[in-house]
């Protein structure tokens, strides 16, 4: 078992902060859609959500599988607490002076139970599968080529995340063909952003490893 120094704990804390911040940014800011190519729409969450999966790969690479799973557990607990707090907050009565923001507030934070369950289920399964896939490819490929192992696991985990969320949230609401038509571009967008963020993961590994950063390539 790796012995962690005080410096390691500080680095892990910073990574956990980035991980949770990116997770909550994706779940809140991600409700905004922007126009994209070929007449499609893209959630702005695509800019921060890939960081969530990349961060567990980085942590797993340096500190091992158990630490990566701890990050996922922290994410799951945080989402559950956030949903619980949102439920309490939206169910409380409004003061007259705050009514001007009532509709917008309830629309943003008053998520339906089905959407909440879909989000939590997709994140839980996809993130744990990302960790499992990353270490599977590490065993098959070796400790080199982090970029390949990370992106291969990202392709699989992002597919799971997108498929599970869309079907749990919208099956029976939208036709099957419509759900598939939504899944494919969103999955490809997230995978593409994962590839584009790969240089950042190498920077993160360099900072985590310090003088030993050139061991991974």
Buried (B, 14 or more C-beta within 10 A) or exposed (E): EEEEEEEBEEBBEEBBEBBBEBBBBBBEBBEEEEEEEEEEEBBBBBBBBBBBBBBBBBBBBBBBBEBBBBBBEBBBEBBEEBBEEBBEEBEEEEEEEEEEEEEEBEEEBEBEEBBBBBBBBBBBBBBBBBBBBBBBBBEEEEEEBBBEBBBBBBBBBBBBBBBBBBBBBBEEEBEEEEBEEBBEBBBBBBBEBBBEBBEBBBEBBBBBBEEEBEEBE
